[in-house]
Amino acid sequence: MSPVTRAGVGAILFTADEIAEAVSGLAERLARDLPSEPIVLVGVLKGALFLTADLARALPPQVDARLDYLAVSSYAGARSAGEVRLVQDVSLDLAGKHVVIVEDIVDTGLTLQYLRGHLGRRKPASLRACALLDKPYRRSVDVTLEYAGFACPDAFIVGYGLDYQELYRNLPYLAKLDVRASEG
Ligand code: 5GP
């Protein structure tokens, strides 16, 4: 049976298995770069909710990892509003910790640029960024993304935490969304 069951959800870009493999790869690279330091994974809600949880569990058990979340709003529907607003901040003390920002997707880079500034002021020992999906050709600012799972095509993507108007986050795969068909 086809897993595509929702209006507007088009081609599957990455299956659940491919996502799991990419997340393992990201965890391996993180563990290699930060083998014995205290890490704080800071997941950006809500899109990186699943990625943060899966990434944390894919790290080798000897990695001293803590979890925190923050929430930003920067997107209205399928188009970037261009302005990033902090809706919920982290609760852990990040001073002296190796902080990894965990984002669902980096598009213009504005959100990541804002978060690097915001979290950088907490005096972490280091600050890195990890995203499942990257649209490098869409950048409007020059921002560093150390770890990316997949380069993705210029399409609106949903699933595995990514939404359109709060829908589709629960899909276990990543798919293109035809916004007009989803509203039809
Ligand atoms: P940026 O600030 O890099 O332009 O955008 C980052 C945020 O925009 C992401 O965290 C995500 O919430 C949203 N975004 C960018 N591209 C897409 C996409 O293709 N699909 C979905 N669902 N959200 C996106």
Backbone and ligand atoms as CSV (ligand in chain L), in Angstrom:
chain,resi,resn,atom,element,x,y,z
A,1,MET,N,N,0.846,-1.199,0.000
A,1,MET,CA,C,0.000,0.000,0.000
A,1,MET,C,C,0.877,1.243,0.000
A,2,SER,N,N,0.494,2.231,-0.779
A,2,SER,CA,C,1.286,3.459,-0.819
A,2,SER,C,C,1.190,4.181,0.512
A,3,PRO,N,N,2.349,4.676,1.033
A,3,PRO,CA,C,2.287,5.421,2.286
A,3,PRO,C,C,1.737,6.835,2.111
A,4,VAL,N,N,1.502,7.256,0.843
A,4,VAL,CA,C,1.005,8.616,0.618
A,4,VAL,C,C,-0.508,8.615,0.778
A,5,THR,N,N,-0.986,9.220,1.834
A,5,THR,CA,C,-2.399,9.121,2.141
A,5,THR,C,C,-3.061,10.471,2.348
A,6,ARG,N,N,-2.330,11.537,2.132
A,6,ARG,CA,C,-2.909,12.839,2.453
A,6,ARG,C,C,-2.921,13.723,1.224
A,7,ALA,N,N,-3.991,14.496,1.096
A,7,ALA,CA,C,-4.104,15.427,-0.026
A,7,ALA,C,C,-2.925,16.373,-0.028
A,8,GLY,N,N,-2.318,16.540,-1.204
A,8,GLY,CA,C,-1.234,17.503,-1.340
A,8,GLY,C,C,0.134,16.957,-1.027
A,9,VAL,N,N,0.205,15.810,-0.332
A,9,VAL,CA,C,1.521,15.248,-0.019
A,9,VAL,C,C,2.011,14.522,-1.254
A,10,GLY,N,N,3.100,15.012,-1.798
A,10,GLY,CA,C,3.593,14.483,-3.063
A,10,GLY,C,C,4.706,13.483,-2.864
A,11,ALA,N,N,5.714,13.583,-3.725
A,11,ALA,CA,C,6.796,12.597,-3.755
A,11,ALA,C,C,7.503,12.507,-2.409
A,12,ILE,N,N,7.747,11.270,-1.987
A,12,ILE,CA,C,8.561,11.065,-0.790
A,12,ILE,C,C,10.017,11.333,-1.171
A,13,LEU,N,N,10.641,12.231,-0.422
A,13,LEU,CA,C,12.047,12.568,-0.693
A,13,LEU,C,C,12.968,11.637,0.074
A,14,PHE,N,N,12.644,11.408,1.343
A,14,PHE,CA,C,13.475,10.550,2.186
A,14,PHE,C,C,12.561,9.685,3.039
A,15,THR,N,N,12.804,8.389,2.979
A,15,THR,CA,C,11.981,7.449,3.741
A,15,THR,C,C,12.414,7.453,5.211
A,16,ALA,N,N,11.615,6.795,6.041
A,16,ALA,CA,C,11.945,6.706,7.470
A,16,ALA,C,C,13.309,6.031,7.661
A,17,ASP,N,N,13.598,5.012,6.854
A,17,ASP,CA,C,14.894,4.324,6.967
A,17,ASP,C,C,16.051,5.245,6.587
A,18,GLU,N,N,15.840,6.001,5.522
A,18,GLU,CA,C,16.906,6.929,5.100
A,18,GLU,C,C,17.132,8.016,6.147
A,19,ILE,N,N,16.045,8.462,6.775
A,19,ILE,CA,C,16.180,9.474,7.837
A,19,ILE,C,C,16.972,8.881,9.001
A,20,ALA,N,N,16.625,7.646,9.398
A,20,ALA,CA,C,17.323,7.002,10.528
A,20,ALA,C,C,18.821,6.874,10.242
A,21,GLU,N,N,19.140,6.528,8.990
A,21,GLU,CA,C,20.551,6.391,8.605
A,21,GLU,C,C,21.263,7.755,8.681
A,22,ALA,N,N,20.589,8.794,8.200
A,22,ALA,CA,C,21.187,10.141,8.234
A,22,ALA,C,C,21.381,10.604,9.678
A,23,VAL,N,N,20.413,10.308,10.538
A,23,VAL,CA,C,20.515,10.720,11.946
A,23,VAL,C,C,21.674,9.987,12.616
A,24,SER,N,N,21.841,8.684,12.316
A,24,SER,CA,C,22.996,7.943,12.856
A,24,SER,C,C,24.298,8.579,12.414
A,25,GLY,N,N,24.358,8.972,11.157
A,25,GLY,CA,C,25.566,9.609,10.626
A,25,GLY,C,C,25.864,10.916,11.345
A,26,LEU,N,N,24.823,11.708,11.602
A,26,LEU,CA,C,25.014,12.974,12.324
A,26,LEU,C,C,25.514,12.704,13.741
A,27,ALA,N,N,24.921,11.694,14.390
A,27,ALA,CA,C,25.319,11.358,15.770
A,27,ALA,C,C,26.774,10.895,15.808
A,28,GLU,N,N,27.158,10.102,14.810
A,28,GLU,CA,C,28.553,9.623,14.747
A,28,GLU,C,C,29.522,10.787,14.626
A,29,ARG,N,N,29.187,11.734,13.751
A,29,ARG,CA,C,30.081,12.880,13.549
A,29,ARG,C,C,30.165,13.726,14.815
A,30,LEU,N,N,29.034,13.915,15.480
A,30,LEU,CA,C,29.035,14.694,16.727
A,30,LEU,C,C,29.882,14.008,17.792
A,31,ALA,N,N,29.702,12.702,17.927
A,31,ALA,CA,C,30.438,11.946,18.951
A,31,ALA,C,C,31.937,11.946,18.646
A,32,ARG,N,N,32.265,11.960,17.356
A,32,ARG,CA,C,33.684,11.995,16.974
A,32,ARG,C,C,34.283,13.361,17.323
A,33,ASP,N,N,33.526,14.415,17.091
A,33,ASP,CA,C,34.041,15.771,17.332
A,33,ASP,C,C,34.026,16.152,18.803
A,34,LEU,N,N,33.101,15.586,19.567
A,34,LEU,CA,C,32.955,15.945,20.985
A,34,LEU,C,C,32.910,14.660,21.825
A,35,PRO,N,N,34.008,13.897,21.853
A,35,PRO,CA,C,33.937,12.568,22.470
A,35,PRO,C,C,33.765,12.570,23.983
A,36,SER,N,N,34.316,13.569,24.681
A,36,SER,CA,C,34.261,13.462,26.141
A,36,SER,C,C,33.792,14.737,26.823
A,37,GLU,N,N,33.314,15.693,26.033
A,37,GLU,CA,C,32.874,16.940,26.638
A,37,GLU,C,C,31.380,16.898,26.936
A,38,PRO,N,N,30.926,17.696,27.909
A,38,PRO,CA,C,29.480,17.791,28.135
A,38,PRO,C,C,28.800,18.534,26.973
A,39,ILE,N,N,27.841,17.859,26.369
A,39,ILE,CA,C,27.115,18.430,25.217
A,39,ILE,C,C,25.715,18.829,25.670
A,40,VAL,N,N,25.224,19.929,25.159
A,40,VAL,CA,C,23.795,20.223,25.307
A,40,VAL,C,C,23.197,20.320,23.904
A,41,LEU,N,N,22.259,19.422,23.623
A,41,LEU,CA,C,21.525,19.499,22.360
A,41,LEU,C,C,20.360,20.456,22.583
A,42,VAL,N,N,20.311,21.529,21.808
A,42,VAL,CA,C,19.209,22.489,21.941
A,42,VAL,C,C,18.312,22.349,20.712
A,43,GLY,N,N,17.196,21.675,20.883
A,43,GLY,CA,C,16.259,21.456,19.784
A,43,GLY,C,C,15.378,22.677,19.578
A,44,VAL,N,N,15.166,23.002,18.308
A,44,VAL,CA,C,14.345,24.167,17.982
A,44,VAL,C,C,12.921,23.673,17.683
A,45,LEU,N,N,12.024,24.038,18.583
A,45,LEU,CA,C,10.628,23.590,18.465
A,45,LEU,C,C,9.892,24.364,17.378
A,46,LYS,N,N,8.890,23.731,16.742
A,46,LYS,CA,C,8.542,22.341,16.997
A,46,LYS,C,C,9.185,21.417,15.976
A,47,GLY,N,N,9.730,21.995,14.925
A,47,GLY,CA,C,10.176,21.209,13.775
A,47,GLY,C,C,11.244,20.173,14.094
A,48,ALA,N,N,12.122,20.493,15.066
A,48,ALA,CA,C,13.237,19.579,15.353
A,48,ALA,C,C,12.959,18.672,16.538
A,49,LEU,N,N,11.687,18.582,16.915
A,49,LEU,CA,C,11.312,17.754,18.072
A,49,LEU,C,C,11.749,16.299,17.890
A,50,PHE,N,N,11.397,15.706,16.765
A,50,PHE,CA,C,11.730,14.291,16.540
A,50,PHE,C,C,13.216,14.117,16.285
A,51,LEU,N,N,13.792,15.039,15.501
A,51,LEU,CA,C,15.225,14.943,15.202
A,51,LEU,C,C,16.039,14.992,16.493
A,52,THR,N,N,15.698,15.899,17.393
A,52,THR,CA,C,16.467,16.039,18.635
A,52,THR,C,C,16.379,14.751,19.455
A,53,ALA,N,N,15.174,14.212,19.556
A,53,ALA,CA,C,14.982,12.978,20.335
A,53,ALA,C,C,15.738,11.815,19.697
A,54,ASP,N,N,15.674,11.688,18.385
A,54,ASP,CA,C,16.337,10.567,17.705
A,54,ASP,C,C,17.854,10.731,17.728
A,55,LEU,N,N,18.308,11.973,17.567
A,55,LEU,CA,C,19.746,12.244,17.589
A,55,LEU,C,C,20.317,11.912,18.976
A,56,ALA,N,N,19.621,12.317,20.011
A,56,ALA,CA,C,20.091,12.048,21.386
A,56,ALA,C,C,20.235,10.548,21.600
A,57,ARG,N,N,19.265,9.775,21.109
A,57,ARG,CA,C,19.307,8.322,21.325
A,57,ARG,C,C,20.305,7.628,20.413
A,58,ALA,N,N,20.701,8.298,19.341
A,58,ALA,CA,C,21.697,7.705,18.433
A,58,ALA,C,C,23.126,7.972,18.902
A,59,LEU,N,N,23.296,8.875,19.869
A,59,LEU,CA,C,24.649,9.129,20.384
A,59,LEU,C,C,25.107,7.936,21.201
A,60,PRO,N,N,26.409,7.619,21.168
A,60,PRO,CA,C,26.893,6.519,22.004
A,60,PRO,C,C,26.601,6.841,23.473
A,61,PRO,N,N,26.268,5.831,24.288
A,61,PRO,CA,C,25.847,6.085,25.667
A,61,PRO,C,C,26.898,6.795,26.510
A,62,GLN,N,N,28.165,6.672,26.133
A,62,GLN,CA,C,29.196,7.333,26.950
A,62,GLN,C,C,29.243,8.846,26.743
A,63,VAL,N,N,28.548,9.350,25.714
A,63,VAL,CA,C,28.532,10.807,25.504
A,63,VAL,C,C,27.655,11.449,26.575
A,64,ASP,N,N,28.231,12.483,27.213
A,64,ASP,CA,C,27.539,13.196,28.293
A,64,ASP,C,C,26.639,14.263,27.652
A,65,ALA,N,N,25.425,13.843,27.279
A,65,ALA,CA,C,24.541,14.750,26.547
A,65,ALA,C,C,23.343,15.161,27.397
A,66,ARG,N,N,23.044,16.442,27.362
A,66,ARG,CA,C,21.825,16.944,27.988
A,66,ARG,C,C,20.921,17.482,26.891
A,67,LEU,N,N,19.653,17.623,27.235
A,67,LEU,CA,C,18.670,18.065,26.244
A,67,LEU,C,C,17.983,19.331,26.704
A,68,ASP,N,N,17.829,20.249,25.788
A,68,ASP,CA,C,17.008,21.419,26.074
A,68,ASP,C,C,16.294,21.803,24.781
A,69,TYR,N,N,15.315,22.660,24.929
A,69,TYR,CA,C,14.556,23.100,23.757
A,69,TYR,C,C,14.325,24.589,23.834
A,70,LEU,N,N,14.180,25.212,22.702
A,70,LEU,CA,C,13.647,26.569,22.666
A,70,LEU,C,C,12.694,26.635,21.485
A,71,ALA,N,N,11.903,27.682,21.458
A,71,ALA,CA,C,10.937,27.823,20.361
A,71,ALA,C,C,11.067,29.204,19.742
A,72,VAL,N,N,11.035,29.232,18.426
A,72,VAL,CA,C,11.039,30.498,17.709
A,72,VAL,C,C,9.875,30.493,16.732
A,73,SER,N,N,9.454,31.667,16.366
A,73,SER,CA,C,8.469,31.724,15.288
A,73,SER,C,C,9.063,32.602,14.208
A,74,SER,N,N,9.099,32.086,13.001
A,74,SER,CA,C,9.693,32.849,11.914
A,74,SER,C,C,8.967,32.624,10.610
A,75,TYR,N,N,7.995,31.756,10.639
A,75,TYR,CA,C,7.416,31.314,9.392
A,75,TYR,C,C,5.906,31.455,9.444
A,76,ALA,N,N,5.346,32.083,8.436
A,76,ALA,CA,C,3.895,32.145,8.337
A,76,ALA,C,C,3.501,31.337,7.113
A,77,GLY,N,N,2.882,30.176,7.317
A,77,GLY,CA,C,2.497,29.322,6.194
A,77,GLY,C,C,3.724,28.831,5.468
A,78,ALA,N,N,3.733,28.950,4.159
A,78,ALA,CA,C,4.821,28.387,3.360
A,78,ALA,C,C,5.886,29.425,3.044
A,79,ARG,N,N,5.767,30.604,3.601
A,79,ARG,CA,C,6.734,31.643,3.260
A,79,ARG,C,C,7.362,32.224,4.517
A,80,SER,N,N,8.665,32.481,4.452
A,80,SER,CA,C,9.344,33.035,5.623
A,80,SER,C,C,8.852,34.446,5.886
A,81,ALA,N,N,8.564,34.726,7.171
A,81,ALA,CA,C,8.143,36.071,7.539
A,81,ALA,C,C,9.363,36.987,7.620
A,82,GLY,N,N,10.563,36.382,7.619
A,82,GLY,CA,C,11.781,37.185,7.590
A,82,GLY,C,C,12.195,37.717,8.951
A,83,GLU,N,N,11.374,37.536,9.946
A,83,GLU,CA,C,11.707,38.051,11.274
A,83,GLU,C,C,11.620,36.906,12.270
A,84,VAL,N,N,12.659,36.749,13.074
A,84,VAL,CA,C,12.693,35.633,14.027
A,84,VAL,C,C,12.350,36.167,15.409
A,85,ARG,N,N,11.470,35.469,16.088
A,85,ARG,CA,C,11.045,35.883,17.428
A,85,ARG,C,C,11.207,34.708,18.366
A,86,LEU,N,N,11.799,34.954,19.537
A,86,LEU,CA,C,11.960,33.888,20.524
A,86,LEU,C,C,10.645,33.739,21.287
A,87,VAL,N,N,10.108,32.521,21.257
A,87,VAL,CA,C,8.825,32.280,21.919
A,87,VAL,C,C,9.044,31.580,23.261
A,88,GLN,N,N,10.089,30.755,23.308
A,88,GLN,CA,C,10.398,30.015,24.548
A,88,GLN,C,C,11.908,29.821,24.589
A,89,ASP,N,N,12.502,30.121,25.761
A,89,ASP,CA,C,13.963,30.047,25.856
A,89,ASP,C,C,14.393,28.722,26.492
A,90,VAL,N,N,15.701,28.449,26.435
A,90,VAL,CA,C,16.247,27.248,27.092
A,90,VAL,C,C,16.172,27.419,28.606
A,91,SER,N,N,16.260,26.295,29.315
A,91,SER,CA,C,16.217,26.381,30.778
A,91,SER,C,C,17.553,26.002,31.417
A,92,LEU,N,N,18.436,25.336,30.686
A,92,LEU,CA,C,19.717,24.923,31.271
A,92,LEU,C,C,20.737,26.056,31.212
A,93,ASP,N,N,21.729,25.975,32.107
A,93,ASP,CA,C,22.853,26.904,32.069
A,93,ASP,C,C,23.825,26.393,30.996
A,94,LEU,N,N,24.079,27.196,29.983
A,94,LEU,CA,C,24.901,26.732,28.860
A,94,LEU,C,C,26.372,27.138,28.997
A,95,ALA,N,N,26.688,27.887,30.033
A,95,ALA,CA,C,28.068,28.385,30.190
A,95,ALA,C,C,29.030,27.206,30.310
A,96,GLY,N,N,30.060,27.227,29.489
A,96,GLY,CA,C,31.088,26.183,29.539
A,96,GLY,C,C,30.694,24.873,28.884
A,97,LYS,N,N,29.486,24.808,28.324
A,97,LYS,CA,C,29.034,23.570,27.676
A,97,LYS,C,C,29.248,23.651,26.154
A,98,HIS,N,N,29.319,22.488,25.549
A,98,HIS,CA,C,29.408,22.434,24.085
A,98,HIS,C,C,27.981,22.321,23.549
A,99,VAL,N,N,27.522,23.414,22.997
A,99,VAL,CA,C,26.109,23.512,22.619
A,99,VAL,C,C,25.938,23.189,21.130
A,100,VAL,N,N,24.954,22.358,20.862
A,100,VAL,CA,C,24.633,22.013,19.472
A,100,VAL,C,C,23.182,22.419,19.201
A,101,ILE,N,N,23.010,23.383,18.330
A,101,ILE,CA,C,21.661,23.796,17.921
A,101,ILE,C,C,21.135,22.734,16.965
A,102,VAL,N,N,19.949,22.232,17.231
A,102,VAL,CA,C,19.372,21.186,16.377
A,102,VAL,C,C,18.143,21.764,15.670
A,103,GLU,N,N,18.274,21.965,14.365
A,103,GLU,CA,C,17.207,22.560,13.556
A,103,GLU,C,C,16.663,21.524,12.584
A,104,ASP,N,N,15.406,21.677,12.212
A,104,ASP,CA,C,14.831,20.791,11.206
A,104,ASP,C,C,15.422,21.073,9.826
A,105,ILE,N,N,15.413,22.348,9.446
A,105,ILE,CA,C,15.847,22.712,8.089
A,105,ILE,C,C,16.441,24.114,8.121
A,106,VAL,N,N,17.504,24.315,7.387
A,106,VAL,CA,C,18.063,25.661,7.262
A,106,VAL,C,C,17.787,26.130,5.839
A,107,ASP,N,N,17.061,27.240,5.764
A,107,ASP,CA,C,16.583,27.766,4.487
A,107,ASP,C,C,17.316,29.081,4.212
A,108,THR,N,N,16.741,30.225,4.590
A,108,THR,CA,C,17.458,31.495,4.401
A,108,THR,C,C,18.642,31.607,5.360
A,109,GLY,N,N,18.570,30.900,6.474
A,109,GLY,CA,C,19.625,30.977,7.486
A,109,GLY,C,C,19.345,32.018,8.564
A,110,LEU,N,N,18.244,32.758,8.420
A,110,LEU,CA,C,17.945,33.830,9.384
A,110,LEU,C,C,17.707,33.291,10.787
A,111,THR,N,N,17.000,32.162,10.873
A,111,THR,CA,C,16.718,31.581,12.193
A,111,THR,C,C,18.020,31.140,12.852
A,112,LEU,N,N,18.856,30.459,12.086
A,112,LEU,CA,C,20.122,29.975,12.636
A,112,LEU,C,C,21.017,31.148,13.039
A,113,GLN,N,N,21.046,32.174,12.234
A,113,GLN,CA,C,21.856,33.352,12.569
A,113,GLN,C,C,21.377,33.962,13.891
A,114,TYR,N,N,20.068,34.066,14.030
A,114,TYR,CA,C,19.503,34.609,15.268
A,114,TYR,C,C,19.884,33.720,16.458
A,115,LEU,N,N,19.749,32.409,16.286
A,115,LEU,CA,C,20.015,31.484,17.399
A,115,LEU,C,C,21.489,31.456,17.769
A,116,ARG,N,N,22.358,31.559,16.782
A,116,ARG,CA,C,23.799,31.610,17.086
A,116,ARG,C,C,24.104,32.839,17.948
A,117,GLY,N,N,23.486,33.950,17.617
A,117,GLY,CA,C,23.686,35.168,18.414
A,117,GLY,C,C,23.119,35.007,19.809
A,118,HIS,N,N,21.904,34.522,19.881
A,118,HIS,CA,C,21.200,34.380,21.165
A,118,HIS,C,C,21.932,33.412,22.094
A,119,LEU,N,N,22.289,32.236,21.587
A,119,LEU,CA,C,22.928,31.227,22.441
A,119,LEU,C,C,24.403,31.535,22.672
A,120,GLY,N,N,25.015,32.219,21.730
A,120,GLY,CA,C,26.421,32.604,21.880
A,120,GLY,C,C,26.627,33.515,23.080
A,121,ARG,N,N,25.592,34.285,23.426
A,121,ARG,CA,C,25.699,35.191,24.575
A,121,ARG,C,C,25.659,34.449,25.914
A,122,ARG,N,N,25.329,33.138,25.880
A,122,ARG,CA,C,25.306,32.342,27.122
A,122,ARG,C,C,26.680,31.774,27.474
A,123,LYS,N,N,27.694,32.198,26.743
A,123,LYS,CA,C,29.085,31.783,27.001
A,123,LYS,C,C,29.319,30.270,26.943
A,124,PRO,N,N,28.816,29.605,25.900
A,124,PRO,CA,C,29.113,28.171,25.772
A,124,PRO,C,C,30.587,27.968,25.440
A,125,ALA,N,N,31.107,26.776,25.739
A,125,ALA,CA,C,32.494,26.456,25.381
A,125,ALA,C,C,32.632,26.410,23.861
A,126,SER,N,N,31.612,25.904,23.183
A,126,SER,CA,C,31.570,25.950,21.719
A,126,SER,C,C,30.114,25.929,21.292
A,127,LEU,N,N,29.886,26.365,20.071
A,127,LEU,CA,C,28.517,26.431,19.546
A,127,LEU,C,C,28.538,25.890,18.121
A,128,ARG,N,N,27.753,24.849,17.893
A,128,ARG,CA,C,27.673,24.242,16.563
A,128,ARG,C,C,26.205,24.144,16.166
A,129,ALA,N,N,25.981,23.885,14.888
A,129,ALA,CA,C,24.609,23.723,14.431
A,129,ALA,C,C,24.484,22.462,13.597
A,130,CYS,N,N,23.355,21.814,13.779
A,130,CYS,CA,C,23.066,20.557,13.087
A,130,CYS,C,C,21.640,20.650,12.556
A,131,ALA,N,N,21.461,20.300,11.292
A,131,ALA,CA,C,20.104,20.314,10.730
A,131,ALA,C,C,19.904,19.052,9.908
A,132,LEU,N,N,18.693,18.563,9.891
A,132,LEU,CA,C,18.430,17.384,9.069
A,132,LEU,C,C,18.472,17.752,7.591
A,133,LEU,N,N,17.888,18.911,7.272
A,133,LEU,CA,C,17.782,19.317,5.870
A,133,LEU,C,C,18.447,20.674,5.651
A,134,ASP,N,N,19.041,20.808,4.492
A,134,ASP,CA,C,19.726,22.059,4.167
A,134,ASP,C,C,19.318,22.488,2.761
A,135,LYS,N,N,18.972,23.777,2.635
A,135,LYS,CA,C,18.720,24.375,1.313
A,135,LYS,C,C,19.776,25.462,1.109
A,136,PRO,N,N,21.021,25.068,0.813
A,136,PRO,CA,C,22.126,26.043,0.807
A,136,PRO,C,C,21.957,27.160,-0.217
A,137,TYR,N,N,21.282,26.841,-1.335
A,137,TYR,CA,C,21.085,27.831,-2.403
A,137,TYR,C,C,20.050,28.896,-2.029
A,138,ARG,N,N,19.394,28.741,-0.887
A,138,ARG,CA,C,18.363,29.696,-0.469
A,138,ARG,C,C,18.876,30.719,0.559
A,139,ARG,N,N,20.139,30.637,0.939
A,139,ARG,CA,C,20.660,31.488,2.011
A,139,ARG,C,C,20.546,32.968,1.661
A,140,SER,N,N,20.092,33.739,2.642
A,140,SER,CA,C,20.164,35.197,2.488
A,140,SER,C,C,21.186,35.781,3.439
A,141,VAL,N,N,21.711,34.964,4.352
A,141,VAL,CA,C,22.786,35.415,5.238
A,141,VAL,C,C,23.871,34.342,5.271
A,142,ASP,N,N,25.082,34.779,5.600
A,142,ASP,CA,C,26.219,33.867,5.640
A,142,ASP,C,C,26.302,33.289,7.049
A,143,VAL,N,N,25.864,32.062,7.207
A,143,VAL,CA,C,25.826,31.457,8.535
A,143,VAL,C,C,26.392,30.039,8.448
A,144,THR,N,N,27.092,29.622,9.511
A,144,THR,CA,C,27.738,28.309,9.469
A,144,THR,C,C,26.800,27.215,9.959
A,145,LEU,N,N,26.710,26.155,9.169
A,145,LEU,CA,C,25.972,24.952,9.557
A,145,LEU,C,C,26.982,23.808,9.513
A,146,GLU,N,N,27.387,23.330,10.697
A,146,GLU,CA,C,28.461,22.328,10.738
A,146,GLU,C,C,28.011,20.949,10.278
A,147,TYR,N,N,26.776,20.581,10.626
A,147,TYR,CA,C,26.316,19.216,10.336
A,147,TYR,C,C,24.966,19.275,9.618
A,148,ALA,N,N,24.903,18.692,8.430
A,148,ALA,CA,C,23.625,18.637,7.705
A,148,ALA,C,C,23.381,17.205,7.251
A,149,GLY,N,N,22.151,16.740,7.437
A,149,GLY,CA,C,21.803,15.371,7.051
A,149,GLY,C,C,21.665,15.225,5.550
A,150,PHE,N,N,20.815,16.052,4.961
A,150,PHE,CA,C,20.534,15.978,3.519
A,150,PHE,C,C,20.519,17.377,2.925
A,151,ALA,N,N,21.059,17.495,1.717
A,151,ALA,CA,C,20.777,18.695,0.926
A,151,ALA,C,C,19.424,18.437,0.290
A,152,CYS,N,N,18.552,19.421,0.291
A,152,CYS,CA,C,17.221,19.124,-0.251
A,152,CYS,C,C,16.834,20.086,-1.359
A,153,PRO,N,N,15.961,19.624,-2.245
A,153,PRO,CA,C,15.579,20.430,-3.401
A,153,PRO,C,C,14.735,21.631,-2.998
A,154,ASP,N,N,14.582,22.541,-3.939
A,154,ASP,CA,C,13.808,23.757,-3.692
A,154,ASP,C,C,12.322,23.424,-3.759
A,155,ALA,N,N,11.822,22.912,-2.653
A,155,ALA,CA,C,10.404,22.542,-2.561
A,155,ALA,C,C,10.003,22.755,-1.119
A,156,PHE,N,N,8.716,22.771,-0.870
A,156,PHE,CA,C,8.259,22.880,0.515
A,156,PHE,C,C,8.112,21.472,1.069
A,157,ILE,N,N,8.831,21.200,2.150
A,157,ILE,CA,C,8.945,19.845,2.681
A,157,ILE,C,C,8.134,19.702,3.967
A,158,VAL,N,N,7.474,18.563,4.106
A,158,VAL,CA,C,6.756,18.271,5.355
A,158,VAL,C,C,7.093,16.854,5.828
A,159,GLY,N,N,6.772,16.612,7.080
A,159,GLY,CA,C,6.970,15.289,7.678
A,159,GLY,C,C,8.119,15.294,8.674
A,160,TYR,N,N,8.173,14.277,9.509
A,160,TYR,CA,C,9.237,14.104,10.500
A,160,TYR,C,C,9.449,15.419,11.277
A,161,GLY,N,N,8.355,16.002,11.713
A,161,GLY,CA,C,8.424,17.234,12.503
A,161,GLY,C,C,8.129,18.498,11.728
A,162,LEU,N,N,8.341,18.464,10.415
A,162,LEU,CA,C,8.102,19.690,9.629
A,162,LEU,C,C,6.626,19.783,9.262
A,163,ASP,N,N,6.093,20.985,9.381
A,163,ASP,CA,C,4.651,21.156,9.211
A,163,ASP,C,C,4.297,22.100,8.074
A,164,TYR,N,N,3.035,22.090,7.752
A,164,TYR,CA,C,2.408,23.189,7.033
A,164,TYR,C,C,1.155,23.527,7.830
A,165,GLN,N,N,1.139,24.701,8.416
A,165,GLN,CA,C,0.022,25.127,9.266
A,165,GLN,C,C,-0.318,24.070,10.314
A,166,GLU,N,N,0.728,23.550,10.958
A,166,GLU,CA,C,0.638,22.575,12.067
A,166,GLU,C,C,0.256,21.149,11.634
A,167,LEU,N,N,0.048,20.948,10.350
A,167,LEU,CA,C,-0.277,19.599,9.871
A,167,LEU,C,C,0.974,18.899,9.348
A,168,TYR,N,N,0.877,17.600,9.204
A,168,TYR,CA,C,1.885,16.726,8.562
A,168,TYR,C,C,3.123,16.436,9.401
A,169,ARG,N,N,3.233,17.013,10.611
A,169,ARG,CA,C,4.436,16.769,11.411
A,169,ARG,C,C,4.604,15.278,11.704
A,170,ASN,N,N,3.495,14.582,11.823
A,170,ASN,CA,C,3.527,13.177,12.266
A,170,ASN,C,C,3.934,12.201,11.167
A,171,LEU,N,N,4.049,12.649,9.913
A,171,LEU,CA,C,4.455,11.713,8.856
A,171,LEU,C,C,5.855,11.188,9.181
A,172,PRO,N,N,6.087,9.886,9.060
A,172,PRO,CA,C,7.406,9.341,9.423
A,172,PRO,C,C,8.471,9.572,8.363
A,173,TYR,N,N,8.067,10.068,7.196
A,173,TYR,CA,C,9.000,10.323,6.092
A,173,TYR,C,C,8.984,11.821,5.773
A,174,LEU,N,N,9.884,12.224,4.879
A,174,LEU,CA,C,9.906,13.608,4.408
A,174,LEU,C,C,9.390,13.626,2.979
A,175,ALA,N,N,8.425,14.514,2.726
A,175,ALA,CA,C,7.816,14.560,1.393
A,175,ALA,C,C,7.635,16.004,0.957
A,176,LYS,N,N,7.494,16.149,-0.361
A,176,LYS,CA,C,7.177,17.477,-0.890
A,176,LYS,C,C,5.689,17.737,-0.666
A,177,LEU,N,N,5.360,18.980,-0.414
A,177,LEU,CA,C,3.949,19.334,-0.269
A,177,LEU,C,C,3.554,20.268,-1.402
A,178,ASP,N,N,2.483,19.917,-2.042
A,178,ASP,CA,C,1.888,20.820,-3.015
A,178,ASP,C,C,0.864,21.631,-2.234
A,179,VAL,N,N,1.266,22.846,-1.857
A,179,VAL,CA,C,0.452,23.635,-0.919
A,179,VAL,C,C,-0.968,23.838,-1.450
A,180,ARG,N,N,-1.090,24.094,-2.755
A,180,ARG,CA,C,-2.451,24.348,-3.294
A,180,ARG,C,C,-3.330,23.105,-3.210
A,181,ALA,N,N,-2.743,21.939,-3.528
A,181,ALA,CA,C,-3.534,20.692,-3.479
A,181,ALA,C,C,-3.909,20.362,-2.035
A,182,SER,N,N,-3.037,20.711,-1.070
A,182,SER,CA,C,-3.318,20.383,0.333
A,182,SER,C,C,-4.476,21.215,0.848
A,183,GLU,N,N,-4.729,22.352,0.195
A,183,GLU,CA,C,-5.825,23.208,0.650
A,183,GLU,C,C,-7.108,22.970,-0.153
A,184,GLY,N,N,-6.970,22.163,-1.214
A,184,GLY,CA,C,-8.098,21.935,-2.108
A,184,GLY,C,C,-9.122,20.957,-1.564
L,1,5GP,P1,P,15.166,30.067,7.759
L,1,5GP,O1,O,15.198,31.035,8.914
L,1,5GP,O2,O,16.461,29.310,7.578
L,1,5GP,O3,O,14.700,30.716,6.494
L,1,5GP,O4,O,14.040,29.060,8.043
L,1,5GP,C1,C,14.110,28.139,9.029
L,1,5GP,C2,C,12.734,27.639,9.369
L,1,5GP,O5,O,11.805,27.802,8.301
L,1,5GP,C3,C,12.807,26.165,9.613
L,1,5GP,O6,O,13.167,25.887,10.940
L,1,5GP,C4,C,11.399,25.725,9.268
L,1,5GP,O7,O,10.562,25.882,10.369
L,1,5GP,C5,C,10.974,26.693,8.174
L,1,5GP,N1,N,11.128,26.101,6.825
L,1,5GP,C6,C,12.025,26.418,5.874
L,1,5GP,N2,N,11.869,25.654,4.768
L,1,5GP,C7,C,10.846,24.820,5.043
L,1,5GP,C8,C,10.216,23.751,4.320
L,1,5GP,O8,O,10.543,23.389,3.174
L,1,5GP,N3,N,9.186,23.107,4.956
L,1,5GP,C9,C,8.780,23.446,6.213
L,1,5GP,N4,N,7.771,22.739,6.734
L,1,5GP,N5,N,9.356,24.437,6.931
L,1,5GP,C10,C,10.372,25.114,6.353
